Amino acid sequence: MVDARHPVSPPCPPPAPAAGRDPAPARRWSRYLVTALALWTGLLLTLNLLVDPFQVFGLLPLRDSYGPNEMLNKYRHLAAQPTRHDAFFIGSSRMGAFDPAHVAALRPERRYYNLGVLGSRPAEQLALLQALHTAGVTIREVVVGLELYPFLTPPPRDALTYRLPPEVTGESRLSFHLAYLWQVDYPRLVSRLIHQFHAAPQMHFDFTGSGRYLLTGLERERAADPQAYQQRYVPDLPESPRPAGPPPWRADAFAELTRLRDWLQAQGTTAWYFIHPFHPGDLTNVPVSAPAEFVRQLRALLPAVHDFSRDARFLSSRDYYDYKHYTSVVADGILHALFAASPTASPSDSAALAGGGD
């Protein structure tokens, strides 16, 4: 019997779904988005792997990139054939002008390789030498070029270009290569692709030959019109005031050089040290006291260092690619100054030979 005072209400139907709340389209768009991101990521990683802007993977025979990991490529080449070379040019980008073939007549008993690395510092040079020594490379003789900038506080630089090989740091090869795979550098990717399809190479890193980097594009431009080239890249600058104040030396820079010196001495390696020429155009932004102070500190560490910083023979603008980098004409002159007086110098007398004046 139904109580009339409390009539039973019919059951309420479930509310109709609000318009636009159907979950199926949202799930579809989510899947599309995830798929698109996965495809885009896969495309970028594949492109990074194949174009290989730092020349780490080496899957395709492309032309050299503009900023490869030189330390890795040179280590791989030398460690794979440890008896091929026993003498090395060491330093930063200015050492690119030194051709091992040009020292053969002066040091016929040695087999030189250019181990210079663009922008490298003494600590990195030492780490690379130590790793090569561990890999079985005999290091009987080195020529160490010293310039101002690795000893001054530098601007930030690309860590991937200067990442030491895993054989040097103890890092796993997997993590080393993953670092290059996941960090996509768009400008380098584009520049290497452009360089690959350019009619003629603009530069070449001769890792498996001399070790040099060759500025082939600049060489062509310079040969075509030397005067126009000089006006464009190495113009004569008017006298202008230079920054005052103490030089901003990089912390631990000279201590790094000391460790390099001590390690070479401990190995019984003949070491020839010299200071690169300082083109006046290269010093406009350097504190006025920096060059002389640099030479003074180097002489305190290396009494036999040969100072070419103000040598007029090596400061002609016609022998420079730009204010920082000189041609093989200057490099050959430096080699003759170092070696010609005593082509059979030993570790005990190389210091006396290399102690020439300004």
Backbone hydrogen bonds in HBPLUS format (Angstrom, degrees):
<---DONOR---> <-ACCEPTOR-->    atom                        ^
c    i                          cat <-CA-CA->   ^        H-A-AA   ^      H-
h    n   atom  resd res      DA  || num        DHA   H-A  angle D-A-AA Bond
n    s   type  num  typ     dist DA aas  dist angle  dist       angle   num
A0006-HIS N   A0003-ASP O   3.04 MM   3  5.58 150.1  2.13 112.1 120.3     1
A0021-ARG N   A0018-ALA O   3.30 MM   3  5.81 152.6  2.38 138.9 136.4     2
A0027-ARG N   A0023-PRO O   3.00 MM   4  6.22 157.3  2.05 156.1 162.5     3
A0028-ARG N   A0024-ALA O   2.96 MM   4  6.24 154.0  2.03 150.4 158.1     4
A0029-TRP N   A0025-PRO O   2.93 MM   4  6.20 165.0  1.95 155.3 158.0     5
A0030-SER N   A0026-ALA O   2.94 MM   4  6.13 150.6  2.03 142.8 151.4     6
A0031-ARG N   A0027-ARG O   2.91 MM   4  6.18 156.8  1.97 146.6 152.7     7
A0032-TYR N   A0028-ARG O   2.86 MM   4  6.18 158.2  1.91 151.9 158.4     8
A0033-LEU N   A0029-TRP O   2.85 MM   4  6.02 159.8  1.89 146.7 152.1     9
A0034-VAL N   A0030-SER O   2.89 MM   4  6.10 168.7  1.91 153.9 156.8    10
A0035-THR N   A0031-ARG O   2.86 MM   4  5.95 160.5  1.90 148.3 154.4    11
A0036-ALA N   A0032-TYR O   2.80 MM   4  5.98 158.9  1.84 148.0 154.2    12
A0037-LEU N   A0033-LEU O   2.88 MM   4  6.10 163.0  1.91 152.3 156.8    13
A0038-ALA N   A0034-VAL O   2.87 MM   4  6.05 156.4  1.93 146.0 153.1    14
A0039-LEU N   A0035-THR O   2.84 MM   4  6.06 159.6  1.88 150.4 156.0    15
A0040-TRP N   A0036-ALA O   2.86 MM   4  6.02 161.5  1.90 149.4 154.9    16
A0041-THR N   A0037-LEU O   2.84 MM   4  5.95 161.5  1.87 147.6 153.1    17
A0042-GLY N   A0038-ALA O   2.84 MM   4  5.98 160.4  1.88 145.0 151.2    18
A0043-LEU N   A0039-LEU O   2.82 MM   4  6.01 152.1  1.90 145.5 153.4    19
A0044-LEU N   A0040-TRP O   2.94 MM   4  6.18 161.9  1.98 149.9 154.2    20
A0045-LEU N   A0041-THR O   2.89 MM   4  6.10 166.8  1.91 155.3 159.0    21
A0046-THR N   A0042-GLY O   2.89 MM   4  5.98 157.1  1.95 143.8 150.6    22
A0047-LEU N   A0043-LEU O   2.85 MM   4  6.02 160.3  1.89 148.5 154.5    23
A0048-ASN N   A0044-LEU O   2.78 MM   4  5.96 159.0  1.82 150.3 156.7    24
A0049-LEU N   A0045-LEU O   2.85 MM   4  6.00 148.9  1.95 142.5 151.1    25
A0050-LEU N   A0046-THR O   2.93 MM   4  6.14 157.2  1.98 151.2 156.5    26
A0051-VAL N   A0047-LEU O   2.81 MM   4  5.74 165.1  1.83 153.4 158.0    27
A0052-ASP N   A0048-ASN O   2.99 MM   4  5.38 141.8  2.14 121.5 133.3    28
A0055-GLN N   A0052-ASP O   2.96 MM   3  5.20 164.1  1.99 116.4 121.4    29
A0069-ASN N   A0054-PHE O   2.94 MM  15  5.41 165.5  1.97 138.4 133.7    30
A0062-LEU N   A0060-LEU O   2.89 MM   2  5.66 136.3  2.08 105.8  93.0    31
A0073-ASN N   A0069-ASN O   3.21 MM   4  6.48 172.1  2.22 153.0 155.0    32
A0074-LYS N   A0070-GLU O   2.84 MM   4  5.92 166.2  1.86 159.5 163.2    33
A0075-TYR N   A0071-MET O   2.96 MM   4  5.91 153.6  2.03 138.9 146.9    34
A0076-ARG N   A0072-LEU O   2.93 MM   4  6.11 168.7  1.94 154.8 157.8    35
A0077-HIS N   A0073-ASN O   3.12 MM   4  6.27 163.6  2.15 143.0 147.4    36
A0078-LEU N   A0074-LYS O   3.02 MM   4  6.14 171.8  2.02 152.2 154.5    37
A0079-ALA N   A0075-TYR O   2.83 MM   4  5.80 167.0  1.84 158.8 163.1    38
A0080-ALA N   A0076-ARG O   3.10 MM   4  6.04 141.8  2.25 139.6 148.2    39
A0081-GLN N   A0078-LEU O   3.26 MM   3  5.45 143.9  2.40 101.9 111.3    40
A0084-ARG N   A0081-GLN O   3.18 MM   3  5.83 171.2  2.18 126.9 128.7    41
A0086-ASP N   A0111-ARG O   3.09 MM  25  5.55 152.3  2.17 134.9 143.3    42
A0140-ARG N   A0086-ASP O   2.84 MM  54  5.56 149.1  1.93 144.5 153.1    43
A0087-ALA N   A0111-ARG O   3.31 MM  24  5.71 142.3  2.46 137.1 127.6    44
A0113-TYR N   A0087-ALA O   2.92 MM  26  6.38 127.6  2.20 135.6 149.3    45
A0088-PHE N   A0141-GLU O   3.01 MM  53  6.54 147.1  2.12 141.2 149.8    46
A0143-VAL N   A0088-PHE O   2.87 MM  55  6.34 151.8  1.95 154.9 161.0    47
A0089-PHE N   A0113-TYR O   3.02 MM  24  6.41 153.7  2.09 146.0 152.1    48
A0115-LEU N   A0089-PHE O   2.81 MM  26  5.39 136.5  2.00 139.5 151.0    49
A0090-ILE N   A0143-VAL O   2.80 MM  53  5.98 164.3  1.82 164.8 162.2    50
A0145-GLY N   A0090-ILE O   2.94 MM  55  6.27 166.5  1.96 171.3 168.5    51
A0117-VAL N   A0091-GLY O   2.97 MM  26  6.40 159.0  2.02 156.3 152.9    52
A0095-MET N   A0092-SER O   3.03 MM   3  5.93 159.2  2.07 128.4 133.8    53
A0096-GLY N   A0093-SER O   2.98 MM   3  5.65 166.4  2.00 121.0 124.8    54
A0098-PHE N   A0095-MET O   3.05 MM   3  5.59 166.7  2.07 119.5 123.8    55
A0102-HIS N   A0099-ASP O   2.88 MM   3  5.43 144.8  2.00 116.5 126.3    56
A0103-VAL N   A0100-PRO O   3.21 MM   3  5.48 158.2  2.26 106.9 113.5    57
A0106-LEU N   A0103-VAL O   3.05 MM   3  5.18 125.3  2.36  99.2 113.9    58
A0107-ARG N   A0103-VAL O   2.81 MM   4  5.94 153.0  1.88 161.7 169.4    59
A0110-ARG N   A0107-ARG O   3.03 MM   3  5.61 168.5  2.05 123.8 126.9    60
A0114-ASN N   A0210-SER O   2.84 MM  96  6.04 171.7  1.85 157.9 159.6    61
A0120-SER N   A0117-VAL O   3.04 MM   3  5.40 158.1  2.09 141.1 135.9    62
A0124-GLU N   A0121-ARG O   3.02 MM   3  5.44 121.0  2.38 110.8 124.8    63
A0125-GLN N   A0121-ARG O   3.00 MM   4  6.27 159.8  2.04 157.6 164.2    64
A0126-LEU N   A0122-PRO O   2.88 MM   4  6.05 157.8  1.93 150.9 156.2    65
A0127-ALA N   A0123-ALA O   3.00 MM   4  6.20 161.6  2.03 143.6 148.8    66
A0128-LEU N   A0124-GLU O   3.00 MM   4  6.17 156.6  2.05 147.5 153.1    67
A0129-LEU N   A0125-GLN O   3.05 MM   4  6.26 160.2  2.09 146.9 152.1    68
A0130-GLN N   A0126-LEU O   2.89 MM   4  6.10 163.9  1.91 158.1 162.4    69
A0131-ALA N   A0127-ALA O   3.04 MM   4  6.20 155.2  2.10 143.1 149.5    70
A0132-LEU N   A0128-LEU O   3.00 MM   4  6.22 157.0  2.06 148.4 154.7    71
A0133-HIS N   A0129-LEU O   2.88 MM   4  6.10 156.4  1.93 150.0 156.9    72
A0134-THR N   A0130-GLN O   2.97 MM   4  6.22 155.8  2.03 145.3 151.5    73
A0135-ALA N   A0131-ALA O   2.95 MM   4  6.20 140.0  2.12 139.0 150.4    74
A0137-VAL N   A0132-LEU O   2.94 MM   5  5.37 162.9  1.97 153.1 147.6    75
A0136-GLY N   A0133-HIS O   3.09 MM   3  5.26 160.1  2.13 106.0 111.4    76
A0270-THR N   A0140-ARG O   3.02 MM 130  6.25 161.0  2.05 147.4 141.4    77
A0142-VAL N   A0270-THR O   2.86 MM 128  6.33 152.7  1.93 164.1 170.9    78
A0272-TRP N   A0142-VAL O   2.94 MM 130  6.28 155.6  2.00 149.0 157.0    79
A0144-VAL N   A0272-TRP O   2.73 MM 128  6.02 162.7  1.76 161.8 168.1    80
A0274-PHE N   A0144-VAL O   3.07 MM 130  6.45 152.8  2.14 168.2 166.8    81
A0146-LEU N   A0274-PHE O   2.89 MM 128  6.09 151.3  1.97 157.3 166.0    82
A0276-HIS N   A0146-LEU O   2.99 MM 130  5.99 162.8  2.02 150.8 155.2    83
A0151-PHE N   A0148-LEU O   2.98 MM   3  5.69 154.5  2.04 123.0 131.3    84
A0152-LEU N   A0149-TYR O   3.08 MM   3  5.15 158.3  2.12 108.5 115.1    85
A0250-ARG N   A0151-PHE O   2.73 MM  99  5.42 171.5  1.74 134.7 136.9    86
A0153-THR N   A0248-PRO O   2.79 MM  95  5.77 148.1  1.90 170.4 176.0    87
A0168-VAL N   A0165-PRO O   2.86 MM   3  5.35 151.0  1.94 114.0 123.2    88
A0169-THR N   A0165-PRO O   3.24 MM   4  6.64 155.8  2.30 151.3 157.9    89
A0170-GLY N   A0166-PRO O   2.78 MM   4  5.26 147.3  1.88 142.1 148.2    90
A0176-PHE N   A0172-SER O   3.08 MM   4  6.29 156.6  2.14 148.3 155.5    91
A0177-HIS N   A0173-ARG O   2.99 MM   4  6.15 166.4  2.01 150.9 153.1    92
A0178-LEU N   A0174-LEU O   2.90 MM   4  6.05 155.3  1.96 151.0 158.9    93
A0179-ALA N   A0175-SER O   3.09 MM   4  6.16 146.2  2.20 139.9 147.0    94
A0180-TYR N   A0177-HIS O   3.14 MM   3  5.30 125.4  2.46  98.5 111.3    95
A0181-LEU N   A0177-HIS O   2.94 MM   4  6.21 148.5  2.04 146.2 156.2    96
A0182-TRP N   A0178-LEU O   2.97 MM   4  6.00 165.5  1.99 155.8 156.4    97
A0189-LEU N   A0185-ASP O   2.96 MM   4  6.20 157.5  2.01 155.8 163.2    98
A0190-VAL N   A0186-TYR O   2.98 MM   4  6.20 169.7  1.99 161.6 163.0    99
A0191-SER N   A0187-PRO O   2.87 MM   4  6.04 163.0  1.90 148.7 154.1   100
A0192-ARG N   A0188-ARG O   2.94 MM   4  6.03 156.7  2.00 148.0 153.2   101
A0193-LEU N   A0189-LEU O   3.10 MM   4  6.33 156.1  2.16 147.2 153.9   102
A0194-ILE N   A0190-VAL O   2.90 MM   4  6.15 163.8  1.92 155.8 160.3   103
A0195-HIS N   A0191-SER O   2.87 MM   4  5.95 159.0  1.92 142.0 148.6   104
A0196-GLN N   A0192-ARG O   2.81 MM   4  5.93 146.6  1.92 140.9 149.9   105
A0197-PHE N   A0193-LEU O   3.23 MM   4  6.51 148.6  2.33 145.8 151.9   106
A0198-HIS N   A0195-HIS O   3.36 MM   3  5.12 160.6  2.40  96.7 102.3   107
A0217-GLY N   A0202-GLN O   2.83 MM  15  4.13 167.9  1.84 119.7 117.7   108
A0204-HIS N   A0214-LEU O   2.91 MM  10  5.04 144.2  2.04 138.4 148.2   109
A0214-LEU N   A0204-HIS O   2.64 MM  10  5.04 163.7  1.66 150.8 156.0   110
A0206-ASP N   A0212-ARG O   2.77 MM   6  5.44 156.9  1.82 168.0 175.9   111
A0209-GLY N   A0206-ASP O   3.27 MM   3  5.38 161.5  2.31 106.0 111.4   112
A0211-GLY N   A0206-ASP O   2.76 MM   5  5.02 143.9  1.89 155.5 153.0   113
A0219-GLU N   A0215-LEU O   2.92 MM   4  6.11 152.6  2.00 152.3 161.2   114
A0220-ARG N   A0216-THR O   3.08 MM   4  6.31 155.5  2.15 145.7 150.7   115
A0221-GLU N   A0217-GLY O   3.10 MM   4  6.38 164.0  2.13 148.1 152.5   116
A0222-ARG N   A0218-LEU O   2.83 MM   4  5.92 157.1  1.88 149.2 155.7   117
A0223-ALA N   A0219-GLU O   2.93 MM   4  6.05 158.1  1.98 146.9 152.6   118
A0224-ALA N   A0220-ARG O   3.02 MM   4  6.15 148.4  2.12 146.5 154.6   119
A0225-ASP N   A0221-GLU O   3.41 MM   4  6.63 155.7  2.48 145.3 149.0   120
A0229-TYR N   A0225-ASP O   2.92 MM   4  6.09 159.3  1.96 158.6 165.6   121
A0230-GLN N   A0226-PRO O   2.96 MM   4  6.14 162.0  1.99 146.8 150.9   122
A0231-GLN N   A0227-GLN O   3.03 MM   4  6.29 160.4  2.07 149.6 154.8   123
A0232-ARG N   A0228-ALA O   3.02 MM   4  6.19 141.7  2.17 142.3 152.2   124
A0232-ARG N   A0229-TYR O   3.09 MM   3  5.17 125.4  2.40  95.8 110.1   125
A0233-TYR N   A0229-TYR O   2.87 MM   4  6.04 170.3  1.88 165.3 166.6   126
A0234-VAL N   A0230-GLN O   2.85 MM   4  4.79 139.4  2.02 122.6 135.5   127
A0288-VAL N   A0243-PRO O   2.93 MM  45  6.13 153.5  2.00 177.9 173.4   128
A0249-TRP N   A0247-PRO O   2.96 MM   2  5.65 131.6  2.20 106.5  92.2   129
A0253-ALA N   A0250-ARG O   3.13 MM   3  5.52 163.4  2.16 135.3 134.0   130
A0256-GLU N   A0252-ASP O   2.93 MM   4  6.14 144.6  2.06 147.0 155.5   131
A0257-LEU N   A0253-ALA O   3.25 MM   4  6.65 154.4  2.32 144.3 150.3   132
A0258-THR N   A0254-PHE O   2.98 MM   4  6.24 149.8  2.07 140.5 149.1   133
A0259-ARG N   A0255-ALA O   3.02 MM   4  6.32 153.1  2.09 146.1 152.2   134
A0260-LEU N   A0256-GLU O   3.00 MM   4  6.33 154.0  2.06 148.5 155.9   135
A0261-ARG N   A0257-LEU O   2.89 MM   4  6.13 166.7  1.91 154.7 157.8   136
A0262-ASP N   A0258-THR O   2.91 MM   4  6.11 164.7  1.93 151.6 155.7   137
A0263-TRP N   A0259-ARG O   2.97 MM   4  6.08 155.4  2.03 144.6 151.0   138
A0264-LEU N   A0260-LEU O   3.08 MM   4  6.29 165.3  2.10 154.6 158.1   139
A0265-GLN N   A0261-ARG O   3.01 MM   4  6.25 158.2  2.06 150.2 156.5   140
A0266-ALA N   A0262-ASP O   2.94 MM   4  6.12 155.1  2.00 144.1 151.0   141
A0267-GLN N   A0263-TRP O   3.02 MM   4  6.28 140.0  2.19 144.7 155.1   142
A0269-THR N   A0264-LEU O   3.05 MM   5  5.29 160.6  2.09 162.9 158.4   143
A0268-GLY N   A0265-GLN O   3.05 MM   3  5.12 154.2  2.12 103.1 111.3   144
A0306-HIS N   A0273-TYR O   3.06 MM  33  6.35 171.2  2.07 138.0 139.1   145
A0275-ILE N   A0306-HIS O   2.81 MM  31  6.26 151.9  1.89 160.5 165.0   146
A0308-PHE N   A0275-ILE O   3.16 MM  33  5.51 149.1  2.26 132.6 141.2   147
A0278-PHE N   A0309-SER O   2.96 MM  31  4.87 169.7  1.97 123.5 122.7   148
A0282-ASP N   A0279-HIS O   2.84 MM   3  5.37 155.6  1.90 119.8 127.9   149
A0283-LEU N   A0280-PRO O   3.16 MM   3  5.49 167.1  2.18 113.3 117.3   150
A0286-VAL N   A0283-LEU O   3.19 MM   3  5.10 165.6  2.21 106.6 110.5   151
A0290-ALA N   A0287-PRO O   2.87 MM   3  5.37 160.0  1.91 121.2 128.0   152
A0293-GLU N   A0289-SER O   3.09 MM   4  6.10 159.2  2.13 154.9 161.4   153
A0294-PHE N   A0290-ALA O   2.78 MM   4  5.85 154.5  1.85 155.8 162.8   154
A0295-VAL N   A0291-PRO O   3.03 MM   4  6.31 163.3  2.06 153.3 156.5   155
A0296-ARG N   A0292-ALA O   2.96 MM   4  6.16 157.9  2.01 145.9 152.5   156
A0297-GLN N   A0293-GLU O   2.96 MM   4  6.19 162.7  1.99 150.8 154.4   157
A0298-LEU N   A0294-PHE O   2.98 MM   4  6.20 156.4  2.03 149.6 156.6   158
A0299-ARG N   A0295-VAL O   2.93 MM   4  6.11 158.6  1.97 151.1 156.7   159
A0300-ALA N   A0296-ARG O   3.12 MM   4  6.38 141.3  2.27 141.1 151.2   160
A0301-LEU N   A0297-GLN O   3.20 MM   4  6.54 144.3  2.34 141.0 149.5   161
A0301-LEU N   A0298-LEU O   3.09 MM   3  5.15 122.8  2.43  96.2 110.4   162
A0302-LEU N   A0298-LEU O   2.62 MM   4  5.68 160.9  1.66 159.1 166.0   163
A0305-VAL N   A0302-LEU O   2.94 MM   3  5.43 169.2  1.95 127.8 128.2   164
A0311-ASP N   A0308-PHE O   3.20 MM   3  4.95 169.2  2.21 105.4 108.5   165
A0314-PHE N   A0311-ASP O   3.01 MM   3  5.86 159.9  2.05 126.2 131.0   166
A0315-LEU N   A0312-ALA O   3.46 MM   3  5.29 164.4  2.49 111.5 108.0   167
A0319-ASP N   A0316-SER O   2.98 MM   3  5.73 165.7  2.01 123.4 128.1   168
A0320-TYR N   A0317-SER O   3.15 MM   3  5.34 151.5  2.24 120.2 117.3   169
A0327-THR N   A0319-ASP O   2.86 MM   8  5.54 160.2  1.90 151.6 148.3   170
A0321-TYR N   A0325-HIS O   2.77 MM   4  5.59 156.5  1.83 154.9 163.1   171
A0330-VAL N   A0327-THR O   3.20 MM   3  5.83 128.5  2.48 113.5 122.1   172
A0331-ALA N   A0327-THR O   3.32 MM   4  6.67 165.7  2.34 144.3 148.4   173
A0332-ASP N   A0328-SER O   2.77 MM   4  5.78 162.6  1.80 146.1 150.0   174
A0333-GLY N   A0329-VAL O   3.20 MM   4  6.37 152.4  2.28 137.0 144.4   175
A0334-ILE N   A0330-VAL O   2.98 MM   4  6.30 153.9  2.05 153.2 160.2   176
A0335-LEU N   A0331-ALA O   2.97 MM   4  6.27 159.2  2.01 151.1 156.8   177
A0336-HIS N   A0332-ASP O   3.02 MM   4  6.26 160.4  2.06 150.2 154.7   178
A0337-ALA N   A0333-GLY O   3.03 MM   4  6.25 152.4  2.11 142.4 150.2   179
A0338-LEU N   A0334-ILE O   2.93 MM   4  6.20 145.8  2.05 147.6 157.1   180
A0339-PHE N   A0335-LEU O   2.84 MM   4  5.93 164.7  1.86 157.6 161.4   181
A0340-ALA N   A0336-HIS O   2.95 MM   4  4.88 147.2  2.06 123.0 133.4   182
A0342-SER N   A0339-PHE O   2.99 MM   3  5.71 144.4  2.12 122.3 131.5   183
A0345-ALA N   A0342-SER O   3.13 MM   3  5.46 136.6  2.33 132.3 126.2   184
A0349-ASP N   A0346-SER O   3.09 MM   3  5.50 133.7  2.31 109.5 121.0   185
A0350-SER N   A0346-SER O   2.95 MM   4  5.88 133.1  2.17 161.1 174.5   186
A0353-LEU N   A0349-ASP O   3.18 MM   4  6.48 155.4  2.25 147.5 154.1   187
A0354-ALA N   A0350-SER O   2.96 MM   4  6.07 160.5  2.00 150.5 155.1   188
